[in-house]
Amino acid sequence: MNIKNFFIASFLIFSLSIKMSQAQVLNPGFESLNSDGSIQHWGIMHVFSVWFDSTGVAHSDSIVIDQSFCQTSVDAHSGNRAVEMRNAYNYTANEGIAGGAFISSDTSFSTYSSFVPIVDRPTNMSFYYKYFPVNQDTASAFIEVLDINGVTIGTGMVKISALTSGYTYLGVPISYISTDSAAFISIQFLASSRNKLAQFGTRFLVDDISLTSPLAVSNSQLIHSIKFSPNPVQTHLNIQSNEQIQSVTIFNQLGQIAKQQNTNCERVDCSQVSNGNYIVEVVTAKGKQYNNISIQRY
């Protein structure tokens, strides 16, 4: 078998053996509600001060809540609902209280359990958001990946400060410090990452959360409507799409990010990417799509 035929055969085996699917997030579009109207699997808990004076009368902090720390919204990116987070203000302590949304394995969030079981080892968390900050407030999104013993093996975080009035896609790469298998995830969104300096009136909306595990993408998600050339790639990958491309991520066979590009996505520089077979994730306004490519410099 000559080198060219060997390469083609290897690429076909890679294409058939790779499975691609998205790791599951509980209620990722916030469509499912509990009987009291709260969002299934999402919520936040705050502990407020209560004290008793010399006469035995109970007192609590004077707190004003801007509707709710974590509530459903009909202003959705897709479907009928999204989650909306708002800050509160403690006039007794003269400080803000950040609203947020934490994932929970408990449907009603009555007992907080932030570790949610997963099967695949995710490499990226993505979501769509709107942000309306007050006085330079800053939102944040955080994901933690843990092994079977509850030890952190990977994290990803992003902060958002700019006013964003239209739903915008955002991807958060996950960095790993261990090769151990993933068993649990914890996801947190906060309307203000400064907590006590959280500004009353800030609003943070999130919808359509997903975790990407490229080694588990189903063949049905492999697409042919977007054109890639050349393939095999030597230095640059050209991508043609009828939709505006928001980002391009190239994953190796271990699910690690080999290249990520968020601007000028129609031409991706692969000159520093090693020879081999890869999965390309293309993000447009319609969502994520995938294809196989190879990089081969003779």
C-alpha positions as CSV (number, residue, x, y, z in Angstrom):
1,M,0.0,0.0,0.0
2,N,1.5,3.3,-1.0
3,I,1.6,6.4,1.3
4,K,-1.4,8.1,-0.3
5,N,-3.6,5.0,-0.1
6,F,-2.6,4.3,3.5
7,F,-3.5,7.9,4.4
8,I,-7.0,7.6,2.8
9,A,-7.6,4.3,4.5
10,S,-6.6,5.7,7.9
11,F,-8.9,8.7,7.4
12,L,-11.8,6.5,6.5
13,I,-11.3,4.4,9.7
14,F,-11.1,7.6,11.7
15,S,-14.3,8.9,10.2
16,L,-16.2,5.6,10.9
17,S,-14.9,5.1,14.4
18,I,-15.4,8.6,15.7
19,K,-18.8,9.2,17.3
20,M,-20.0,12.8,17.8
21,S,-22.8,13.9,20.2
22,Q,-23.3,16.7,22.7
23,A,-22.9,16.0,26.4
24,Q,-26.2,16.5,28.2
25,V,-27.1,19.5,30.3
26,L,-30.2,19.2,32.5
27,N,-33.0,21.5,31.1
28,P,-30.5,23.4,28.9
29,G,-33.2,25.6,27.3
30,F,-35.0,26.3,30.6
31,E,-38.3,25.1,29.0
32,S,-39.3,22.7,31.9
33,L,-40.8,24.3,35.0
34,N,-41.9,23.0,38.4
35,S,-45.5,23.3,39.6
36,D,-44.6,26.6,41.4
37,G,-43.2,28.2,38.2
38,S,-39.6,27.8,39.2
39,I,-37.1,26.4,36.6
40,Q,-36.4,22.7,36.9
41,H,-32.7,21.9,37.8
42,W,-31.7,25.6,38.0
43,G,-31.8,28.0,40.9
44,I,-29.7,29.9,43.5
45,M,-29.7,30.1,47.3
46,H,-28.8,33.0,49.5
47,V,-28.6,33.1,53.3
48,F,-29.8,36.3,55.0
49,S,-29.0,37.6,58.5
50,V,-31.6,37.3,61.2
51,W,-30.9,38.4,64.8
52,F,-32.8,38.8,68.0
53,D,-32.7,41.9,70.2
54,S,-32.7,42.0,74.0
55,T,-36.5,41.7,74.1
56,G,-36.4,38.6,71.9
57,V,-37.8,40.3,68.8
58,A,-36.4,38.9,65.5
59,H,-34.9,41.4,63.0
60,S,-33.6,40.8,59.5
61,D,-31.7,42.7,56.9
62,S,-33.6,45.2,54.8
63,I,-33.3,43.7,51.3
64,V,-34.8,44.8,48.1
65,I,-35.0,42.1,45.3
66,D,-35.4,43.1,41.7
67,Q,-38.2,40.6,40.9
68,S,-36.1,37.5,41.5
69,F,-32.5,36.2,41.7
70,C,-33.3,33.5,39.2
71,Q,-36.5,33.4,37.1
72,T,-38.0,32.3,33.8
73,S,-38.2,34.8,30.9
74,V,-40.2,34.6,27.7
75,D,-37.4,36.6,26.0
76,A,-35.8,33.5,24.7
77,H,-33.2,32.7,22.0
78,S,-35.1,29.6,21.0
79,G,-38.2,27.9,22.3
80,N,-40.4,29.7,24.8
81,R,-38.2,30.4,27.7
82,A,-34.8,31.5,29.0
83,V,-33.4,32.1,32.4
84,E,-33.1,35.7,33.7
85,M,-31.0,36.7,36.6
86,R,-31.2,40.0,38.6
87,N,-29.3,41.4,41.5
88,A,-30.7,42.4,44.9
89,Y,-29.5,45.1,47.4
90,N,-29.0,44.9,51.1
91,Y,-29.7,48.3,52.6
92,T,-28.7,47.1,56.1
93,A,-25.2,46.1,55.1
94,N,-25.1,48.6,52.2
95,E,-24.0,46.1,49.7
96,G,-25.3,44.3,46.6
97,I,-26.3,40.6,46.3
98,A,-25.6,38.9,42.9
99,G,-28.4,37.0,41.2
100,G,-27.5,33.8,39.4
101,A,-28.4,30.4,38.2
102,F,-26.7,27.2,39.4
103,I,-27.3,23.8,37.9
104,S,-28.7,21.1,40.3
105,S,-29.4,17.4,40.0
106,D,-32.5,18.1,42.1
107,T,-35.4,19.1,40.0
108,S,-37.0,21.5,42.4
109,F,-33.7,22.9,43.8
110,S,-35.1,22.4,47.3
111,T,-31.9,20.6,48.3
112,Y,-28.9,22.1,46.6
113,S,-26.8,19.5,44.7
114,S,-24.5,21.2,42.2
115,F,-22.8,18.0,40.9
116,V,-24.6,16.6,37.9
117,P,-23.6,13.3,36.4
118,I,-22.3,13.2,32.8
119,V,-21.0,10.5,30.5
120,D,-18.6,12.3,28.1
121,R,-15.6,14.4,28.8
122,P,-16.7,17.9,27.6
123,T,-14.2,20.2,25.9
124,N,-16.3,23.3,25.6
125,M,-19.4,24.9,27.1
126,S,-21.5,27.3,25.0
127,F,-24.6,29.4,25.5
128,Y,-26.5,32.4,24.1
129,Y,-26.9,35.5,26.3
130,K,-28.1,39.0,26.7
131,Y,-26.5,41.4,29.3
132,F,-27.8,44.7,30.6
133,P,-25.2,45.9,33.2
134,V,-25.6,48.8,35.6
135,N,-22.5,50.9,36.6
136,Q,-19.9,48.7,34.9
137,D,-21.2,45.5,36.5
138,T,-19.7,42.2,35.2
139,A,-21.4,38.8,34.7
140,S,-19.7,35.5,34.7
141,A,-20.1,31.9,33.6
142,F,-18.2,29.0,35.2
143,I,-18.0,25.3,34.6
144,E,-16.2,22.7,36.7
145,V,-15.6,19.1,35.6
146,L,-15.0,16.5,38.3
147,D,-13.9,12.9,38.4
148,I,-15.8,10.0,40.2
149,N,-14.2,11.0,43.5
150,G,-15.4,14.6,43.2
151,V,-11.9,16.0,42.5
152,T,-11.8,18.9,40.0
153,I,-10.1,17.9,36.8
154,G,-11.1,20.7,34.5
155,T,-12.5,24.3,34.6
156,G,-13.7,27.0,32.2
157,M,-14.7,30.6,33.0
158,V,-15.7,33.7,31.1
159,K,-16.6,37.2,32.3
160,I,-19.0,39.5,30.4
161,S,-19.1,43.3,30.9
162,A,-20.3,44.9,27.7
163,L,-24.0,45.8,27.1
164,T,-25.4,43.0,24.8
165,S,-29.0,43.7,23.8
166,G,-29.3,40.9,21.2
167,Y,-28.7,37.2,21.9
168,T,-25.0,36.4,21.3
169,Y,-23.2,33.1,21.1
170,L,-20.4,32.5,23.5
171,G,-18.1,29.5,23.8
172,V,-16.1,28.7,27.0
173,P,-13.2,26.2,26.4
174,I,-12.5,23.8,29.3
175,S,-8.9,23.4,30.5
176,Y,-7.9,20.1,32.1
177,I,-5.3,19.3,34.6
178,S,-5.9,15.6,34.6
179,T,-6.6,12.8,32.0
180,D,-9.0,11.1,34.4
181,S,-12.6,10.4,33.1
182,A,-15.2,13.0,33.8
183,A,-18.1,11.9,36.1
184,F,-19.8,15.2,37.2
185,I,-20.1,18.8,36.2
186,S,-21.1,22.0,38.0
187,I,-22.3,25.1,36.1
188,Q,-22.8,28.6,37.5
189,F,-24.0,31.8,36.0
190,L,-23.9,35.1,38.0
191,A,-25.4,38.4,37.0
192,S,-22.5,40.1,38.9
193,S,-19.1,38.5,39.6
194,R,-18.3,41.1,42.2
195,N,-21.1,40.0,44.6
196,K,-21.1,42.6,47.3
197,L,-20.6,45.3,44.6
198,A,-23.4,43.8,42.5
199,Q,-25.5,46.6,41.0
200,F,-29.2,46.8,41.5
201,G,-31.0,46.7,38.2
202,T,-28.5,44.6,36.3
203,R,-30.1,41.9,34.1
204,F,-28.4,38.7,32.7
205,L,-30.3,36.3,30.3
206,V,-29.0,32.9,29.3
207,D,-30.5,30.3,26.9
208,D,-29.5,27.1,25.0
209,I,-26.6,25.8,27.0
210,S,-24.6,22.9,25.6
211,L,-21.5,21.0,26.3
212,T,-19.5,19.7,23.4
213,S,-17.6,16.4,23.4
214,P,-16.2,16.0,19.9
215,L,-15.3,12.4,20.5
216,A,-19.0,11.7,20.9
217,V,-20.6,13.5,17.9
218,S,-23.1,11.3,16.0
219,N,-22.7,10.8,12.3
220,S,-26.1,12.5,11.8
221,Q,-24.4,15.7,12.9
222,L,-21.7,15.6,10.3
223,I,-22.7,18.1,7.7
224,H,-22.0,18.6,4.0
225,S,-23.8,21.9,3.4
226,I,-20.7,23.8,4.4
227,K,-17.8,23.5,2.0
228,F,-14.2,22.9,3.3
229,S,-11.2,23.2,1.0
230,P,-8.7,21.9,0.5
231,N,-9.0,18.6,2.3
232,P,-6.4,17.4,3.2
233,V,-5.2,20.8,4.5
234,Q,-1.6,22.0,4.2
235,T,-1.5,25.5,5.6
236,H,-5.0,27.1,5.5
237,L,-8.6,25.8,5.6
238,N,-11.1,27.7,3.6
239,I,-14.8,27.5,4.7
240,Q,-17.8,28.5,2.6
241,S,-21.2,28.8,4.2
242,N,-24.5,30.6,3.4
243,E,-24.7,31.6,7.1
244,Q,-22.3,34.0,8.8
245,I,-19.7,31.9,10.7
246,Q,-19.3,33.0,14.3
247,S,-16.5,30.7,15.3
248,V,-14.4,27.7,14.1
249,T,-12.9,25.2,16.5
250,I,-10.6,22.3,15.4
251,F,-10.4,19.3,17.8
252,N,-7.9,16.5,17.7
253,Q,-8.7,12.8,18.3
254,L,-8.4,13.3,22.1
255,G,-11.1,16.0,22.1
256,Q,-8.5,18.7,22.7
257,I,-8.7,22.1,21.0
258,A,-6.0,22.3,18.4
259,K,-7.1,25.6,16.9
260,Q,-9.9,28.1,17.7
261,Q,-10.8,31.2,15.6
262,N,-13.5,33.8,16.2
263,T,-12.8,36.3,13.5
264,N,-12.2,36.0,9.7
265,C,-13.5,32.4,10.1
266,E,-13.7,31.8,6.4
267,R,-10.0,31.2,6.3
268,V,-8.4,29.4,9.2
269,D,-4.6,29.3,9.6
270,C,-3.6,25.7,10.3
271,S,0.1,26.1,9.7
272,Q,0.9,25.4,13.4
273,V,-1.4,22.4,13.7
274,S,0.3,19.0,13.5
275,N,-0.4,16.5,10.8
276,G,-3.4,14.3,11.6
277,N,-7.2,13.8,11.5
278,Y,-9.4,16.4,13.1
279,I,-13.0,17.4,13.7
280,V,-14.1,20.9,12.8
281,E,-16.9,22.6,14.7
282,V,-18.5,25.5,12.9
283,V,-20.8,27.8,14.8
284,T,-23.4,29.9,12.9
285,A,-26.6,31.6,14.0
286,K,-28.4,28.3,13.4
287,G,-26.2,26.4,15.9
288,K,-23.2,24.0,15.7
289,Q,-22.3,21.8,12.8
290,Y,-19.4,19.4,12.4
291,N,-17.2,17.8,9.7
292,N,-14.0,15.8,9.5
293,I,-10.8,17.2,8.0
294,S,-7.2,16.1,7.8
295,I,-4.0,18.1,7.9
296,Q,-1.2,16.7,5.9
297,R,2.0,18.5,5.0
298,Y,4.3,16.3,3.0
